C-alpha cells in the first residue's frame, strides 16, 4: 500500500482555455488502496480529470470531473473503479488539477 508520488510536468490544455493553469500528478498505489486514494484526492478539490492506468501504462478508465461530482451520481463510477482495482496489483492514478 505505498503512495509514491511521481512528479510530472504541467500539461497545456489547448482545447479548454481556463484562467488557471493545469498540472498533472501521478500516484502509484496498490489495487486495494485505489478507491481510498481517489476519495482523498477528490476531497482536496480542484481535480479536473482522473485517469487510472495499469502497470503497462494502458489507460483503464478516464473520468472527467469538469461538471462537478455529486455523490449519488458518482456511485456507479466508484463501483467500476473498485472492480478494476480488484483485478490489478498495482495501478497508477493520474490527476489533472487546476491551479
N, C-alpha and C positions, 0 to 999 in steps of 0.2 A: 504494500500500500504506500508507495512512495509518491510524493507530489513534487516532481522535479520540474522546475520552471526553466524553459529554454528561451533565452532572449531572441527576439526576432526584430526585423526592420519594419518601419512604417510601410503600409500598403496604400498607395494612392487610389482613390475611388473616383475615376473619371466619369462613370455613368451616373453617380448620385452626388453632385456637389453639395457639400454641407459647410456651415460656418466653422465647425470644429474639425480638427484633423482626426484621421482614423489610424489606429495602430493595432497590431496583431500580437497575440501571445500564445505560446504553446505550453501545454502541461501534459506530461506523460504520467498516466495513472494505471493502476491495475483494474481489471474489469469490474470487480466488486465495489470500487470506490468512485465509479464514474458519476452516478446519479448524485451522490453526496457532494462531489466537487462541482457539478453543474449548479446545484442549488446554491452553494456558497458563492459562485461567480455571479449568478443572477441577482442575489441579494446585494452585491456591490453596486449594481446599477450600471448604466451607460453601455451595456452589451448590445451590439447591433446584430451579430451573427455568431452562431455556434456551428463548428464543423467537427465531426468525430471521424478519426482515421484509424485504420488498423496498423499493425507493425510494418507492413509493406508501403505505407503511405497512401493507400487507396481510401478514398472518401466513402464512408459507410452511410452517413446521414449529414445533411446540411440544413440548419434551421435558421431562417431569417427572423429577427425579432424587431423589425422596424415598426411594426404596428403596436407594439406593446404586448405584454403577456398577461392574460387573465388566467388565474389558477385553474378554474374548471375547464377552460378551453384547451389548456396545455396538458391535461391528463393523458390523452392518447399518445402524445409525443413522449412523455415520461415512460409509458409502457413500452414503446418501441425502443427507447434508449436502454431500458432495463434488459430487454430481450437481446439486443446487440451486445451489451456488456457481458451477459451470461455466456455468450459464445466465444468471447475473446479473452485472452490472458492479459494483454497489455494494449492500451489504446492511447491515442494522442488526441487531446482536446485543443482545438484552435478556436480562440475567441477574437472577434474584432470589436474594439471599443472606440467610442467617440470621446475625444479629449475636450 
